[in-house]
């Protein structure tokens, strides 16, 4: 049987070899049956199918209704954005991050009784109080939040500060050296506070499922996952992140001005930050297109543009009288004004 089979195959090959037209017809017929015998529909077929169009309309209609019903207005800036994530989930994310960060920095955190921690807490308390006075702020965003200040005494760490969902505030001493004074510190703290106030964490998480679906769709079209990731980062994720950073700059500047911190110091702070970045980069270019944060130069331009409104809020808050009283109180209680932040003092 094996010999006969081999012989038949051998003879068959000779027939096709002697008649290439027959071979071509047979091969093309096989290909036609293989591909055209597949009943899978293309996207175009679904569009022309009545039942498919019905389900597609339901999907698009439901998605549009879900999107519209979850539109929200950011405080102070008034920007409309999409947030569907409930606040309890946002708090859970903050609690998880808090435990993780404590595990990394716990041994370096200054005690609450430390003078630097208390000074940071005083500045932050004024910022929170000012937010309560802002008519555009939803006060429910501030209620029930357990604010807690953490100063990380690690001079080797890069300058950083952030506020986690749930109210946990972290400031690294290397950032205090750039802040130099309470007004500079207020610029940083009000910016980080603005992220929490505007629920930027929830906004980012709300977009995540759509980014995943868009990435999967692009992969089916191109088959290039890395390139698709670069496109999504360059044209969607990073611009959105820079937009939220710019919004936090704006909200923070207005709130710190209402808290009677000098808004002009915000420009000086970002100039110091720009100088620090240049020293660290050693001439390397800062490509804002591929960054999650605006370049310091751009932030200085924005702050300068917003100073007029910030000064107006500062004047309306009777800050000259408040600062005179506040400075006199510090002199009478502590016997001296707050010194400039330096690492040697910590």
Sine and cosine of phi, psi and omega as CSV:
sin_phi,cos_phi,sin_psi,cos_psi,sin_omega,cos_omega
0.00,0.00,-0.63,0.78,-0.01,-1.00
-0.92,0.40,-0.64,0.77,-0.02,-1.00
-0.91,0.41,-0.67,0.74,0.00,-1.00
-0.89,0.46,-0.68,0.74,0.00,-1.00
-0.88,0.48,-0.70,0.71,0.00,-1.00
-0.90,0.43,-0.61,0.79,-0.01,-1.00
-0.91,0.41,-0.68,0.73,0.01,-1.00
-0.89,0.45,-0.67,0.74,0.03,-1.00
-0.89,0.46,-0.66,0.75,0.00,-1.00
-0.89,0.45,-0.69,0.72,0.02,-1.00
-0.90,0.43,-0.63,0.78,0.01,-1.00
-0.87,0.48,-0.67,0.74,0.00,-1.00
-0.90,0.44,-0.60,0.80,0.02,-1.00
-0.91,0.41,-0.63,0.78,0.01,-1.00
-0.89,0.46,-0.73,0.69,-0.01,-1.00
-0.93,0.38,-0.56,0.83,-0.02,-1.00
-0.92,0.38,-0.58,0.81,0.00,-1.00
-0.98,0.18,-0.27,0.96,-0.02,-1.00
-0.75,-0.66,0.98,0.20,-0.05,-1.00
-0.89,0.46,-0.44,0.90,0.02,-1.00
-0.91,0.41,-0.68,0.74,0.03,-1.00
-0.89,0.45,-0.65,0.76,0.03,-1.00
-0.89,0.46,-0.68,0.73,-0.01,-1.00
-0.90,0.43,-0.66,0.75,0.01,-1.00
-0.90,0.43,-0.67,0.74,0.00,-1.00
-0.90,0.43,-0.67,0.75,-0.02,-1.00
-0.92,0.40,-0.68,0.73,0.01,-1.00
-0.92,0.39,-0.59,0.81,0.04,-1.00
-0.91,0.42,-0.61,0.79,0.03,-1.00
-0.91,0.42,-0.71,0.71,0.02,-1.00
-0.88,0.47,-0.66,0.75,-0.02,-1.00
-0.89,0.46,-0.70,0.71,-0.02,-1.00
-0.91,0.40,-0.59,0.81,-0.06,-1.00
-0.93,0.37,-0.70,0.72,-0.06,-1.00
-1.00,0.08,-0.67,0.74,-0.05,-1.00
-0.99,0.15,-0.26,0.96,0.09,-1.00
-0.97,0.23,-0.20,0.98,0.02,-1.00
-0.98,0.21,0.84,-0.54,-0.08,-1.00
-1.00,-0.02,0.13,0.99,0.00,-1.00
-0.89,0.46,0.69,-0.72,-0.03,-1.00
-1.00,0.03,0.56,-0.83,0.13,-0.99
-1.00,0.05,0.14,-0.99,0.02,-1.00
-0.88,0.48,-0.57,0.82,0.02,-1.00
-0.91,0.42,-0.63,0.78,0.04,-1.00
-0.88,0.48,-0.64,0.77,0.01,-1.00
-0.90,0.44,-0.58,0.82,-0.01,-1.00
-0.92,0.40,-0.53,0.84,-0.02,-1.00
-1.00,0.03,-0.15,0.99,0.01,-1.00
-1.00,0.04,0.78,-0.62,-0.11,-0.99
-0.89,0.45,-0.72,0.69,-0.03,-1.00
-0.92,0.40,-0.61,0.79,0.02,-1.00
-0.92,0.40,-0.63,0.78,0.03,-1.00
-0.89,0.45,-0.57,0.82,0.01,-1.00
-0.90,0.43,-0.73,0.68,0.00,-1.00
-0.92,0.39,-0.59,0.81,0.03,-1.00
-0.91,0.42,-0.63,0.77,0.03,-1.00
-0.91,0.42,-0.64,0.77,0.04,-1.00
-0.90,0.45,-0.68,0.73,0.00,-1.00
-0.89,0.45,-0.74,0.68,-0.01,-1.00
-0.92,0.39,-0.65,0.76,0.01,-1.00
-0.91,0.41,-0.70,0.71,0.03,-1.00
-0.91,0.42,-0.64,0.76,0.03,-1.00
-0.90,0.43,-0.65,0.76,0.02,-1.00
-0.91,0.42,-0.66,0.75,0.03,-1.00
-0.90,0.44,-0.66,0.75,0.03,-1.00
-0.89,0.45,-0.67,0.74,0.00,-1.00
-0.90,0.43,-0.75,0.66,-0.06,-1.00
-0.90,0.43,-0.64,0.77,-0.04,-1.00
-0.95,0.32,-0.23,0.97,0.00,-1.00
-0.93,-0.38,0.31,0.95,0.11,-0.99
-0.97,0.25,0.61,-0.79,-0.11,-0.99
-0.63,-0.78,0.45,-0.89,0.00,-1.00
-0.96,-0.26,0.81,-0.59,0.02,-1.00
-0.94,0.34,0.59,-0.81,0.02,-1.00
-0.93,0.37,0.46,-0.89,0.08,-1.00
0.93,0.37,-0.84,0.54,-0.05,-1.00
-0.98,0.22,-0.51,0.86,-0.01,-1.00
0.98,0.22,0.18,0.98,-0.01,-1.00
-0.93,0.36,0.69,-0.73,0.06,-1.00
-1.00,0.03,0.76,-0.65,-0.02,-1.00
-0.59,-0.81,0.20,-0.98,-0.06,-1.00
-0.97,-0.24,0.87,-0.50,0.06,-1.00
-0.67,-0.74,0.88,-0.48,0.05,-1.00
-0.92,-0.40,-0.21,0.98,-0.09,-1.00
-0.95,0.30,0.79,-0.61,0.04,-1.00
-0.92,0.40,0.49,-0.87,-0.02,-1.00
-0.88,0.48,-0.60,0.80,0.03,-1.00
-0.85,0.52,-0.59,0.81,0.04,-1.00
-0.93,0.37,-0.63,0.77,0.07,-1.00
-0.86,0.51,-0.66,0.75,0.02,-1.00
-0.91,0.41,-0.63,0.77,0.04,-1.00
-0.88,0.47,-0.66,0.75,0.06,-1.00
-0.88,0.48,-0.68,0.74,0.03,-1.00
-0.90,0.44,-0.65,0.76,0.01,-1.00
-0.90,0.43,-0.66,0.75,0.02,-1.00
-0.90,0.44,-0.70,0.71,0.02,-1.00
-0.90,0.44,-0.61,0.79,-0.02,-1.00
-0.88,0.48,-0.72,0.70,0.01,-1.00
-0.89,0.45,-0.64,0.77,0.00,-1.00
-0.91,0.42,-0.69,0.72,-0.02,-1.00
-0.93,0.36,-0.62,0.78,0.05,-1.00
-0.88,0.48,-0.59,0.81,0.03,-1.00
-0.90,0.43,-0.44,0.90,-0.01,-1.00
-1.00,-0.03,-0.50,0.87,-0.15,-0.99
-0.87,-0.48,-0.02,1.00,-0.15,-0.99
-0.79,0.61,-0.65,0.76,-0.05,-1.00
-0.97,0.26,-0.21,0.98,-0.06,-1.00
-0.96,-0.27,-0.01,1.00,-0.07,-1.00
-0.99,0.16,0.77,-0.63,0.03,-1.00
-0.94,0.35,0.53,-0.85,0.04,-1.00
-0.91,0.41,0.37,-0.93,-0.01,-1.00
-0.89,0.46,-0.45,0.90,-0.02,-1.00
-0.98,0.18,-0.15,0.99,-0.02,-1.00
-0.92,0.40,0.61,-0.80,-0.07,-1.00
-0.88,0.48,-0.58,0.82,0.00,-1.00
-0.93,0.36,-0.68,0.74,0.05,-1.00
-0.87,0.48,-0.67,0.74,0.00,-1.00
-0.92,0.40,-0.59,0.81,0.01,-1.00
-0.93,0.38,-0.69,0.73,0.06,-1.00
-0.88,0.47,-0.64,0.77,0.00,-1.00
-0.90,0.44,-0.62,0.78,0.01,-1.00
-0.90,0.44,-0.68,0.73,0.01,-1.00
-0.90,0.43,-0.70,0.72,-0.04,-1.00
-0.92,0.39,-0.58,0.81,0.01,-1.00
-0.89,0.46,-0.63,0.77,0.04,-1.00
-0.91,0.42,-0.58,0.82,0.02,-1.00
-0.92,0.40,-0.70,0.72,0.02,-1.00
-0.90,0.44,-0.68,0.74,0.03,-1.00
-0.87,0.48,-0.63,0.78,0.01,-1.00
-0.92,0.40,-0.57,0.82,0.03,-1.00
-0.90,0.44,-0.59,0.80,0.05,-1.00
-0.89,0.46,-0.51,0.86,-0.03,-1.00
-0.99,0.12,-0.24,0.97,-0.03,-1.00
-0.98,0.22,0.86,-0.51,-0.06,-1.00
-0.92,0.40,-0.34,0.94,-0.03,-1.00
-1.00,0.05,-0.09,1.00,-0.06,-1.00
-1.00,-0.01,0.75,-0.66,0.09,-1.00
-0.97,0.26,0.94,-0.35,-0.11,-0.99
-0.91,0.42,-0.37,0.93,0.03,-1.00
-0.91,0.41,-0.37,0.93,0.05,-1.00
-0.94,0.33,-0.30,0.95,-0.05,-1.00
-0.97,-0.24,-0.28,0.96,-0.07,-1.00
-0.98,0.19,0.66,-0.75,0.05,-1.00
0.97,0.24,0.13,0.99,0.01,-1.00
-1.00,0.06,0.78,-0.62,0.00,-1.00
-1.00,-0.05,1.00,0.08,-0.01,-1.00
-0.94,0.35,0.72,-0.70,0.02,-1.00
-0.56,-0.83,0.77,-0.64,-0.07,-1.00
-1.00,-0.08,0.72,-0.70,0.08,-1.00
-0.78,-0.63,0.86,-0.51,0.09,-1.00
-0.96,-0.27,0.89,-0.46,-0.06,-1.00
-1.00,-0.03,0.93,-0.37,-0.06,-1.00
-1.00,0.01,0.96,0.29,0.03,-1.00
-0.73,-0.69,1.00,0.03,-0.07,-1.00
-0.87,0.49,-0.37,0.93,-0.02,-1.00
-0.98,0.19,-0.28,0.96,0.00,-1.00
-0.97,0.26,0.52,-0.85,0.03,-1.00
-0.91,0.40,0.42,-0.91,0.02,-1.00
-0.85,0.52,0.77,-0.64,-0.04,-1.00
-0.34,-0.94,0.42,-0.91,0.11,-0.99
-0.34,-0.94,0.57,-0.82,0.02,-1.00
-0.32,-0.95,0.36,-0.93,0.06,-1.00
-0.85,-0.53,0.84,-0.55,-0.01,-1.00
-1.00,0.08,0.45,-0.89,0.16,-0.99
-0.83,0.56,0.77,-0.64,-0.09,-1.00
0.96,-0.29,-0.19,0.98,0.17,-0.99
0.99,-0.16,0.23,0.97,0.02,-1.00
-1.00,0.05,0.86,-0.50,-0.10,-1.00
-0.96,-0.28,0.76,-0.65,0.03,-1.00
-0.84,-0.55,0.76,-0.65,0.07,-1.00
-0.74,-0.67,0.79,-0.61,0.03,-1.00
-1.00,-0.02,0.62,-0.79,-0.07,-1.00
-0.88,0.47,-0.45,0.89,0.04,-1.00
-0.90,0.43,-0.45,0.89,0.08,-1.00
-0.96,0.27,-0.56,0.83,0.00,-1.00
-0.89,0.47,-0.56,0.83,0.03,-1.00
-0.90,0.45,-0.54,0.84,0.05,-1.00
-0.98,0.18,-0.57,0.82,0.03,-1.00
-0.89,0.45,-0.70,0.71,0.05,-1.00
0.95,0.32,-0.60,0.80,-0.07,-1.00
-0.53,-0.85,0.05,-1.00,-0.05,-1.00
-0.89,0.45,-0.59,0.81,0.01,-1.00
-0.92,0.39,-0.64,0.77,0.07,-1.00
-0.91,0.40,-0.66,0.75,0.05,-1.00
-0.89,0.45,-0.64,0.77,0.02,-1.00
-0.89,0.45,-0.56,0.83,0.05,-1.00
-0.87,0.49,-0.71,0.71,-0.01,-1.00
-0.94,0.34,-0.75,0.67,-0.06,-1.00
-0.91,0.41,-0.63,0.77,0.00,-1.00
-0.93,0.38,-0.55,0.83,0.07,-1.00
-0.89,0.45,-0.75,0.66,-0.01,-1.00
-0.92,0.38,-0.61,0.79,0.07,-1.00
-0.88,0.47,-0.60,0.80,0.00,-1.00
-0.89,0.45,-0.59,0.81,0.07,-1.00
-0.85,0.52,-0.69,0.73,0.01,-1.00
-0.93,0.37,-0.69,0.72,-0.04,-1.00
-0.89,0.45,-0.63,0.78,-0.03,-1.00
-1.00,0.05,0.01,1.00,0.04,-1.00
0.83,0.56,0.73,0.69,-0.01,-1.00
-0.92,0.39,-0.50,0.87,0.06,-1.00
-0.88,0.47,-0.73,0.68,0.02,-1.00
-0.90,0.43,-0.59,0.80,0.02,-1.00
-0.90,0.44,-0.67,0.74,0.04,-1.00
-0.90,0.43,-0.72,0.70,-0.01,-1.00
-0.92,0.40,-0.51,0.86,0.02,-1.00
-0.92,0.40,-0.49,0.87,-0.01,-1.00
-0.99,0.11,-0.32,0.95,-0.14,-0.99
-0.83,0.56,-0.75,0.66,-0.01,-1.00
-0.87,0.50,-0.59,0.81,-0.01,-1.00
-0.95,0.32,-0.57,0.82,0.07,-1.00
-0.91,0.41,-0.62,0.78,0.03,-1.00
-0.90,0.43,-0.71,0.70,0.01,-1.00
-0.90,0.43,-0.65,0.76,0.02,-1.00
-0.91,0.41,-0.63,0.77,0.03,-1.00
-0.90,0.44,-0.67,0.74,0.03,-1.00
-0.90,0.43,-0.65,0.76,0.02,-1.00
-0.90,0.44,-0.69,0.73,0.01,-1.00
-0.91,0.40,-0.55,0.84,0.02,-1.00
-0.91,0.41,-0.62,0.78,0.03,-1.00
-0.91,0.41,-0.44,0.90,0.00,-1.00
-0.99,0.11,-0.65,0.76,-0.14,-0.99
-0.94,-0.34,-0.50,0.87,-0.07,-1.00
0.96,0.30,0.16,0.99,-0.03,-1.00
-0.92,-0.40,0.99,-0.11,-0.10,-1.00
-0.93,0.36,-0.69,0.72,-0.05,-1.00
-0.90,0.43,-0.68,0.73,0.00,-1.00
-0.91,0.42,-0.65,0.76,0.03,-1.00
-0.89,0.45,-0.64,0.77,0.04,-1.00
-0.88,0.47,-0.63,0.78,0.03,-1.00
-0.91,0.41,-0.65,0.76,0.03,-1.00
-0.90,0.43,-0.70,0.71,0.00,-1.00
-0.89,0.45,-0.66,0.75,0.01,-1.00
-0.92,0.40,-0.71,0.71,-0.09,-1.00
-0.95,0.30,-0.52,0.86,-0.11,-0.99
-0.91,-0.41,-0.13,0.99,-0.05,-1.00
-0.75,-0.66,-0.90,0.44,-0.13,-0.99
-0.92,0.38,-0.79,0.61,-0.08,-1.00
-0.93,0.37,-0.68,0.74,0.10,-1.00
-0.86,0.51,-0.62,0.78,0.04,-1.00
-0.91,0.42,-0.64,0.77,0.02,-1.00
-0.91,0.41,-0.67,0.74,0.04,-1.00
-0.90,0.43,-0.58,0.82,0.04,-1.00
-0.89,0.45,-0.67,0.74,0.01,-1.00
-0.94,0.35,-0.58,0.81,0.06,-1.00
-0.90,0.43,-0.68,0.73,0.03,-1.00
-0.90,0.43,-0.65,0.76,0.04,-1.00
-0.89,0.45,-0.65,0.76,0.03,-1.00
-0.91,0.42,-0.58,0.81,0.09,-1.00
-0.87,0.50,-0.71,0.70,-0.04,-1.00
-0.92,0.39,-0.78,0.63,0.00,-1.00
-0.86,0.50,-0.70,0.71,-0.01,-1.00
-0.88,0.47,-0.66,0.75,0.00,-1.00
-0.89,0.45,-0.67,0.74,-0.01,-1.00
-0.93,0.37,-0.63,0.78,-0.02,-1.00
-0.95,0.32,-0.66,0.75,0.01,-1.00
-0.91,0.41,-0.53,0.85,0.06,-1.00
-0.92,0.38,-0.64,0.77,0.05,-1.00
-0.92,0.38,-0.46,0.89,0.04,-1.00
-0.99,0.11,0.10,0.99,0.05,-1.00
0.93,0.35,0.56,0.83,0.23,-0.97
-0.99,-0.14,0.59,-0.81,-0.09,-1.00
-0.91,0.41,0.92,-0.39,-0.04,-1.00
-0.91,0.41,-0.42,0.91,0.01,-1.00
-0.90,0.44,-0.41,0.91,0.00,-1.00
-0.93,0.37,-0.38,0.92,0.00,-1.00
-0.88,0.47,-0.64,0.76,0.02,-1.00
-0.92,0.40,-0.68,0.73,0.01,-1.00
-0.90,0.44,-0.60,0.80,0.02,-1.00
-0.88,0.47,-0.72,0.69,-0.05,-1.00
-0.95,0.32,-0.40,0.92,0.14,-0.99
-0.94,0.35,-0.64,0.77,0.07,-1.00
-0.91,0.42,-0.63,0.77,0.04,-1.00
-0.91,0.41,-0.64,0.77,0.03,-1.00
-0.89,0.46,-0.67,0.74,0.03,-1.00
-0.90,0.44,-0.66,0.75,0.04,-1.00
-0.89,0.46,-0.68,0.73,0.00,-1.00
-0.90,0.44,-0.62,0.78,0.02,-1.00
-0.91,0.42,-0.64,0.77,0.03,-1.00
-0.91,0.42,-0.63,0.78,-0.01,-1.00
-0.96,0.27,-0.60,0.80,-0.05,-1.00
-0.97,0.23,-0.42,0.91,0.01,-1.00
0.81,0.58,0.76,0.65,0.09,-1.00
1.00,-0.04,-0.10,1.00,0.01,-1.00
-0.94,0.35,0.55,-0.83,-0.02,-1.00
-0.98,0.20,0.54,-0.84,0.05,-1.00
-0.98,-0.21,0.97,-0.23,-0.02,-1.00
-1.00,0.05,0.99,-0.17,-0.06,-1.00
-0.89,0.45,-0.49,0.87,-0.03,-1.00
-0.85,0.53,-0.58,0.81,-0.05,-1.00
-0.97,-0.26,0.44,0.90,-0.01,-1.00
-0.86,-0.51,0.52,-0.85,0.05,-1.00
-0.99,0.13,-0.23,0.97,-0.02,-1.00
-0.87,-0.48,0.55,-0.84,0.12,-0.99
-0.90,0.44,0.49,-0.87,0.08,-1.00
-0.90,0.44,0.52,-0.86,-0.02,-1.00
-0.85,0.53,-0.58,0.81,0.03,-1.00
-0.87,0.49,-0.67,0.75,0.03,-1.00
-0.92,0.40,-0.60,0.80,0.00,-1.00
-0.92,0.38,-0.61,0.80,0.05,-1.00
-0.89,0.46,-0.68,0.73,0.04,-1.00
-0.87,0.50,-0.70,0.72,0.00,-1.00
-0.90,0.44,-0.73,0.69,-0.02,-1.00
-0.87,0.50,-0.68,0.74,0.02,-1.00
-0.88,0.47,-0.63,0.78,0.00,-1.00
-0.92,0.39,-0.54,0.84,-0.06,-1.00
-1.00,0.00,-0.12,0.99,-0.11,-0.99
-0.87,0.50,-0.57,0.82,-0.02,-1.00
-0.84,0.54,-0.75,0.66,0.01,-1.00
-0.93,0.36,-0.61,0.79,0.00,-1.00
-0.90,0.44,-0.66,0.75,0.03,-1.00
-0.91,0.42,-0.58,0.82,0.04,-1.00
-0.89,0.46,-0.70,0.72,0.05,-1.00
-0.90,0.44,-0.63,0.77,0.01,-1.00
-0.87,0.50,-0.71,0.71,-0.01,-1.00
-0.93,0.36,-0.63,0.78,0.00,-1.00
-0.92,0.39,-0.34,0.94,-0.03,-1.00
-1.00,-0.01,0.15,0.99,-0.01,-1.00
0.80,0.60,0.74,0.68,-0.12,-0.99
-0.96,0.29,-0.48,0.87,0.00,-1.00
-0.89,0.46,-0.67,0.74,0.04,-1.00
-0.93,0.37,-0.66,0.75,-0.02,-1.00
-0.91,0.42,-0.70,0.71,-0.04,-1.00
-0.92,0.40,-0.57,0.82,0.06,-1.00
-0.90,0.44,-0.68,0.73,0.01,-1.00
-0.92,0.39,-0.68,0.73,-0.05,-1.00
-0.91,0.42,-0.66,0.75,0.00,-1.00
-0.93,0.37,-0.64,0.77,0.05,-1.00
-0.90,0.43,-0.60,0.80,0.03,-1.00
-0.91,0.42,-0.67,0.75,0.02,-1.00
-0.91,0.42,-0.63,0.78,0.01,-1.00
-0.91,0.41,-0.64,0.77,-0.04,-1.00
-0.96,0.28,-0.56,0.83,-0.05,-1.00
-0.99,0.11,-0.73,0.69,-0.10,-0.99
-0.98,-0.18,-0.26,0.97,0.02,-1.00
0.99,0.12,-0.02,1.00,0.02,-1.00
-0.34,-0.94,0.35,-0.94,0.07,-1.00
-0.98,0.17,0.30,-0.95,0.02,-1.00
-0.88,0.47,0.79,-0.61,0.02,-1.00
-0.97,0.24,0.18,-0.98,0.06,-1.00
-0.94,0.34,0.60,-0.80,0.03,-1.00
-0.93,0.36,0.80,-0.60,0.17,-0.98
-0.64,-0.77,0.51,-0.86,-0.03,-1.00
-0.90,0.43,-0.46,0.89,-0.02,-1.00
-0.93,0.36,-0.34,0.94,-0.02,-1.00
-1.00,0.08,-0.20,0.98,-0.09,-1.00
-0.99,-0.11,0.00,0.00,0.00,0.00
